[in-house]
């Protein structure tokens, strides 16, 4: 059950981060980025990769907080009821 919850958090955040990165780099070119007054000595693919993982981490954090705050998220399937109003 823990793996199912983990996949339920990571997979949507992966999809959203892919869309967000595509949207971000539609308007921003990696060759024009300047960090602390200098252009990083990284190829464009490296900037795409690093930014994807940073965006994925933010999206996954958002998904974890949402899963944590859902009522009944920590309830077991034995005798504890889950709030059915959310479905």
mmCIF file of the C-alpha atoms, coordinates in Angstrom:
data_MODEL
# 
_entry.id   MODEL 
# 
loop_
_atom_site.group_PDB 
_atom_site.id 
_atom_site.type_symbol 
_atom_site.label_atom_id 
_atom_site.label_alt_id 
_atom_site.label_comp_id 
_atom_site.label_asym_id 
_atom_site.label_entity_id 
_atom_site.label_seq_id 
_atom_site.pdbx_PDB_ins_code 
_atom_site.Cartn_x 
_atom_site.Cartn_y 
_atom_site.Cartn_z 
_atom_site.occupancy 
_atom_site.B_iso_or_equiv 
_atom_site.pdbx_formal_charge 
_atom_site.auth_seq_id 
_atom_site.auth_comp_id 
_atom_site.auth_asym_id 
_atom_site.auth_atom_id 
_atom_site.pdbx_PDB_model_num 
ATOM 1  C CA . UNK A 1 1  ? 0.000   0.000  0.000   1.00 0.00 ? 1  UNK A CA 1 
ATOM 2  C CA . UNK A 1 2  ? 2.893   2.358  0.665   1.00 0.00 ? 2  UNK A CA 1 
ATOM 3  C CA . UNK A 1 3  ? 4.228   1.879  -2.854  1.00 0.00 ? 3  UNK A CA 1 
ATOM 4  C CA . UNK A 1 4  ? 0.822   2.683  -4.300  1.00 0.00 ? 4  UNK A CA 1 
ATOM 5  C CA . UNK A 1 5  ? 0.700   5.940  -2.326  1.00 0.00 ? 5  UNK A CA 1 
ATOM 6  C CA . UNK A 1 6  ? 4.258   6.754  -3.408  1.00 0.00 ? 6  UNK A CA 1 
ATOM 7  C CA . UNK A 1 7  ? 3.400   6.186  -7.075  1.00 0.00 ? 7  UNK A CA 1 
ATOM 8  C CA . UNK A 1 8  ? 0.222   8.211  -6.568  1.00 0.00 ? 8  UNK A CA 1 
ATOM 9  C CA . UNK A 1 9  ? 2.403   11.108 -5.450  1.00 0.00 ? 9  UNK A CA 1 
ATOM 10 C CA . UNK A 1 10 ? 5.349   10.823 -7.842  1.00 0.00 ? 10 UNK A CA 1 
ATOM 11 C CA . UNK A 1 11 ? 3.560   10.042 -11.116 1.00 0.00 ? 11 UNK A CA 1 
ATOM 12 C CA . UNK A 1 12 ? 1.240   13.102 -11.232 1.00 0.00 ? 12 UNK A CA 1 
ATOM 13 C CA . UNK A 1 13 ? 4.060   15.366 -10.076 1.00 0.00 ? 13 UNK A CA 1 
ATOM 14 C CA . UNK A 1 14 ? 6.252   13.916 -12.848 1.00 0.00 ? 14 UNK A CA 1 
ATOM 15 C CA . UNK A 1 15 ? 3.624   14.698 -15.485 1.00 0.00 ? 15 UNK A CA 1 
ATOM 16 C CA . UNK A 1 16 ? 3.007   18.218 -14.196 1.00 0.00 ? 16 UNK A CA 1 
ATOM 17 C CA . UNK A 1 17 ? 6.718   18.981 -13.984 1.00 0.00 ? 17 UNK A CA 1 
ATOM 18 C CA . UNK A 1 18 ? 7.170   17.892 -17.591 1.00 0.00 ? 18 UNK A CA 1 
ATOM 19 C CA . UNK A 1 19 ? 4.401   20.258 -18.661 1.00 0.00 ? 19 UNK A CA 1 
ATOM 20 C CA . UNK A 1 20 ? 5.733   23.068 -16.469 1.00 0.00 ? 20 UNK A CA 1 
ATOM 21 C CA . UNK A 1 21 ? 9.246   22.717 -17.866 1.00 0.00 ? 21 UNK A CA 1 
ATOM 22 C CA . UNK A 1 22 ? 7.939   22.761 -21.413 1.00 0.00 ? 22 UNK A CA 1 
ATOM 23 C CA . UNK A 1 23 ? 5.922   25.871 -20.655 1.00 0.00 ? 23 UNK A CA 1 
ATOM 24 C CA . UNK A 1 24 ? 8.848   27.558 -18.869 1.00 0.00 ? 24 UNK A CA 1 
ATOM 25 C CA . UNK A 1 25 ? 11.401  26.947 -21.605 1.00 0.00 ? 25 UNK A CA 1 
ATOM 26 C CA . UNK A 1 26 ? 8.982   28.047 -24.289 1.00 0.00 ? 26 UNK A CA 1 
ATOM 27 C CA . UNK A 1 27 ? 9.615   31.580 -23.058 1.00 0.00 ? 27 UNK A CA 1 
ATOM 28 C CA . UNK A 1 28 ? 13.138  31.312 -21.593 1.00 0.00 ? 28 UNK A CA 1 
ATOM 29 C CA . UNK A 1 29 ? 16.197  30.140 -23.500 1.00 0.00 ? 29 UNK A CA 1 
ATOM 30 C CA . UNK A 1 30 ? 18.797  28.287 -21.370 1.00 0.00 ? 30 UNK A CA 1 
ATOM 31 C CA . UNK A 1 31 ? 21.630  30.103 -23.158 1.00 0.00 ? 31 UNK A CA 1 
ATOM 32 C CA . UNK A 1 32 ? 20.300  33.433 -21.850 1.00 0.00 ? 32 UNK A CA 1 
ATOM 33 C CA . UNK A 1 33 ? 20.209  32.432 -18.170 1.00 0.00 ? 33 UNK A CA 1 
ATOM 34 C CA . UNK A 1 34 ? 22.564  34.200 -15.779 1.00 0.00 ? 34 UNK A CA 1 
ATOM 35 C CA . UNK A 1 35 ? 23.141  32.958 -12.216 1.00 0.00 ? 35 UNK A CA 1 
ATOM 36 C CA . UNK A 1 36 ? 24.955  35.264 -9.788  1.00 0.00 ? 36 UNK A CA 1 
ATOM 37 C CA . UNK A 1 37 ? 26.177  37.448 -12.649 1.00 0.00 ? 37 UNK A CA 1 
ATOM 38 C CA . UNK A 1 38 ? 27.611  34.581 -14.726 1.00 0.00 ? 38 UNK A CA 1 
ATOM 39 C CA . UNK A 1 39 ? 26.354  32.141 -17.298 1.00 0.00 ? 39 UNK A CA 1 
ATOM 40 C CA . UNK A 1 40 ? 26.728  28.582 -15.931 1.00 0.00 ? 40 UNK A CA 1 
ATOM 41 C CA . UNK A 1 41 ? 29.257  26.345 -17.654 1.00 0.00 ? 41 UNK A CA 1 
ATOM 42 C CA . UNK A 1 42 ? 26.585  23.748 -18.415 1.00 0.00 ? 42 UNK A CA 1 
ATOM 43 C CA . UNK A 1 43 ? 25.155  22.657 -21.733 1.00 0.00 ? 43 UNK A CA 1 
ATOM 44 C CA . UNK A 1 44 ? 21.509  23.447 -22.441 1.00 0.00 ? 44 UNK A CA 1 
ATOM 45 C CA . UNK A 1 45 ? 20.522  19.813 -21.814 1.00 0.00 ? 45 UNK A CA 1 
ATOM 46 C CA . UNK A 1 46 ? 22.062  20.033 -18.344 1.00 0.00 ? 46 UNK A CA 1 
ATOM 47 C CA . UNK A 1 47 ? 20.011  23.124 -17.544 1.00 0.00 ? 47 UNK A CA 1 
ATOM 48 C CA . UNK A 1 48 ? 16.889  21.341 -18.803 1.00 0.00 ? 48 UNK A CA 1 
ATOM 49 C CA . UNK A 1 49 ? 17.680  18.320 -16.628 1.00 0.00 ? 49 UNK A CA 1 
ATOM 50 C CA . UNK A 1 50 ? 18.458  20.274 -13.459 1.00 0.00 ? 50 UNK A CA 1 
ATOM 51 C CA . UNK A 1 51 ? 15.382  22.451 -13.859 1.00 0.00 ? 51 UNK A CA 1 
ATOM 52 C CA . UNK A 1 52 ? 13.194  19.392 -14.461 1.00 0.00 ? 52 UNK A CA 1 
ATOM 53 C CA . UNK A 1 53 ? 14.313  17.778 -11.207 1.00 0.00 ? 53 UNK A CA 1 
ATOM 54 C CA . UNK A 1 54 ? 13.885  21.032 -9.260  1.00 0.00 ? 54 UNK A CA 1 
ATOM 55 C CA . UNK A 1 55 ? 10.362  21.510 -10.637 1.00 0.00 ? 55 UNK A CA 1 
ATOM 56 C CA . UNK A 1 56 ? 9.608   17.831 -9.964  1.00 0.00 ? 56 UNK A CA 1 
ATOM 57 C CA . UNK A 1 57 ? 10.726  18.241 -6.346  1.00 0.00 ? 57 UNK A CA 1 
ATOM 58 C CA . UNK A 1 58 ? 8.391   21.219 -5.892  1.00 0.00 ? 58 UNK A CA 1 
ATOM 59 C CA . UNK A 1 59 ? 5.479   19.348 -7.480  1.00 0.00 ? 59 UNK A CA 1 
ATOM 60 C CA . UNK A 1 60 ? 6.159   16.232 -5.404  1.00 0.00 ? 60 UNK A CA 1 
ATOM 61 C CA . UNK A 1 61 ? 6.285   18.339 -2.236  1.00 0.00 ? 61 UNK A CA 1 
ATOM 62 C CA . UNK A 1 62 ? 2.917   19.809 -3.130  1.00 0.00 ? 62 UNK A CA 1 
ATOM 63 C CA . UNK A 1 63 ? 1.491   16.325 -3.728  1.00 0.00 ? 63 UNK A CA 1 
ATOM 64 C CA . UNK A 1 64 ? 2.898   15.034 -0.427  1.00 0.00 ? 64 UNK A CA 1 
ATOM 65 C CA . UNK A 1 65 ? 1.343   17.922 1.482   1.00 0.00 ? 65 UNK A CA 1 
ATOM 66 C CA . UNK A 1 66 ? -1.984  17.344 -0.253  1.00 0.00 ? 66 UNK A CA 1 
ATOM 67 C CA . UNK A 1 67 ? -1.902  13.613 0.557   1.00 0.00 ? 67 UNK A CA 1 
ATOM 68 C CA . UNK A 1 68 ? -0.975  14.384 4.167   1.00 0.00 ? 68 UNK A CA 1 
ATOM 69 C CA . UNK A 1 69 ? -3.844  16.845 4.625   1.00 0.00 ? 69 UNK A CA 1 
ATOM 70 C CA . UNK A 1 70 ? -6.549  14.647 3.111   1.00 0.00 ? 70 UNK A CA 1 
ATOM 71 C CA . UNK A 1 71 ? -9.003  13.378 5.705   1.00 0.00 ? 71 UNK A CA 1 
ATOM 72 C CA . UNK A 1 72 ? -8.653  9.645  6.198   1.00 0.00 ? 72 UNK A CA 1 
ATOM 73 C CA . UNK A 1 73 ? -5.290  9.430  4.460   1.00 0.00 ? 73 UNK A CA 1 
ATOM 74 C CA . UNK A 1 74 ? -3.760  7.738  7.476   1.00 0.00 ? 74 UNK A CA 1 
ATOM 75 C CA . UNK A 1 75 ? -6.779  5.526  8.220   1.00 0.00 ? 75 UNK A CA 1 
ATOM 76 C CA . UNK A 1 76 ? -6.274  1.822  7.867   1.00 0.00 ? 76 UNK A CA 1 
ATOM 77 C CA . UNK A 1 77 ? -8.704  -0.317 5.873   1.00 0.00 ? 77 UNK A CA 1 
ATOM 78 C CA . UNK A 1 78 ? -9.795  -2.397 8.898   1.00 0.00 ? 78 UNK A CA 1 
ATOM 79 C CA . UNK A 1 79 ? -12.493 -0.538 10.827  1.00 0.00 ? 79 UNK A CA 1 
ATOM 80 C CA . UNK A 1 80 ? -11.685 3.122  10.406  1.00 0.00 ? 80 UNK A CA 1 
ATOM 81 C CA . UNK A 1 81 ? -13.931 5.027  8.044   1.00 0.00 ? 81 UNK A CA 1 
ATOM 82 C CA . UNK A 1 82 ? -12.679 7.267  5.293   1.00 0.00 ? 82 UNK A CA 1 
ATOM 83 C CA . UNK A 1 83 ? -14.536 10.453 4.514   1.00 0.00 ? 83 UNK A CA 1 
ATOM 84 C CA . UNK A 1 84 ? -16.638 9.524  1.475   1.00 0.00 ? 84 UNK A CA 1 
ATOM 85 C CA . UNK A 1 85 ? -17.751 13.123 0.822   1.00 0.00 ? 85 UNK A CA 1 
ATOM 86 C CA . UNK A 1 86 ? -14.540 13.885 -1.055  1.00 0.00 ? 86 UNK A CA 1 
ATOM 87 C CA . UNK A 1 87 ? -15.148 11.235 -3.712  1.00 0.00 ? 87 UNK A CA 1 
# 
